[in-house]
Amino acid sequence: MRDQQASFTASWVAGWRGLGSLLGDARIADDPYGARFGGRWARALARAGAQPAVRAGLIRLPQVASWVGYMQVRTRLFDDQLRSFLAAGGRQIVILGAGYDCRAARFADRLAGARVFEVDHPATQARKRAVLDEVGASPAVTYVAWHFERRPLAELPGALAELGLDVRRPTLTIWEGVTMYLSPEAIDATVAATRALGGPGTRLVFNYLTRDMLERPRGLRRLAAAAVARVGEPFTFGWHPPALPAWLEARGWKLTGDRDLAEAALALLPRFVAARVDASDRHIAVAEKI
Ligand SMILES: C[S@@+](CC[C@H](N)C(=O)[O-])C[C@H]1O[C@@H](n2cnc3c(N)ncnc32)[C@H](O)[C@@H]1O
């Protein structure tokens, strides 16, 4: 991403995450901060959608249903991994490339007694902190500014240990919306570093694009790829799903789950929204340290 600027894509996805409100009672994830981070367009849609009749019309617009549905299912699957880790007794969470992920605030009750570390590009993190200040939210987070392509990720476990992470205890790393923007070297370094963030029971949850989508984008995907490239955050990396288990195992991780988002949307969302989530080439994977 461009060096001095806060991430545009982080703002975009946060806006759509917040607009889950357009689903009313059918929403499967709630982010009251998202629209604020999305900017004017997201706040305007959220305001308009506060009226039930307008909301019902907005959510039926194909592009709105598609983005809201995609972010709902993505957010929910990551949220479920956080819940599952906490239920198993985990108390250390690292959010890599946190952007405007407000899980620390959204799950403040369940996270009581846990440590949350957010690691992100300095410019994005600065904007996040400023906006949270403006809205009067102060989640219990340890913020760590880091440029993934500049500062070696191998230094991350040591840096977080100095801030209080116990690398002998289980750690959940949430790596949402990041892998597609990194170089193969940064991917490898991150996967190695996250393994060193905790002891037995350590988990990694991340989403990814299939390599087919990157290499042979079809239809609207071509437009999406061009749009993110234009804002300085081109898609660069993906995996072939069948190759992922062996790829992870070679790096000391066992794949425990891998779902495509179109299938998950059909299982979780109202049919008219799920039908718009054309995301079988976008996956969420969960791995456990071997
Ligand atoms: C699409 S956003 C995802 C944000 C958040 N995880 C979410 O899902 O809402 C990508 C995030 O990766 C971060 N990022 C991208 N390239 C980075 C780099 N080279 N160093 C540090 N962070 C980077 C951006 O700052 C941004 O927060």
The ligand as a Gaussian input file, in Angstrom:
#p B3LYP/6-31G(d) Opt

LIG

0 1
 C       -8.192000      -4.649000       3.512000
 S       -7.456000      -3.983000       4.939000
 C       -8.074000      -5.135000       6.114000
 C       -8.252000      -4.518000       7.462000
 C       -8.926000      -5.392000       8.503000
 N       -8.129000      -6.542000       8.845000
 C      -10.308000      -5.785000       8.057000
 O      -10.491000      -6.920000       7.626000
 O      -11.201000      -4.958000       8.127000
 C       -5.741000      -4.383000       4.806000
 C       -4.931000      -3.984000       6.027000
 O       -3.588000      -4.411000       5.809000
 C       -2.732000      -3.366000       6.202000
 N       -1.522000      -3.445000       5.372000
 C       -1.452000      -3.607000       4.033000
 N       -0.162000      -3.610000       3.641000
 C        0.568000      -3.418000       4.766000
 C        1.951000      -3.315000       5.040000
 N        2.842000      -3.399000       4.072000
 N        2.341000      -3.135000       6.317000
 C        1.449000      -3.049000       7.303000
 N        0.116000      -3.163000       7.121000
 C       -0.301000      -3.321000       5.869000
 C       -3.485000      -2.079000       5.956000
 O       -3.023000      -1.001000       6.772000
 C       -4.902000      -2.503000       6.295000
 O       -5.204000      -2.251000       7.630000

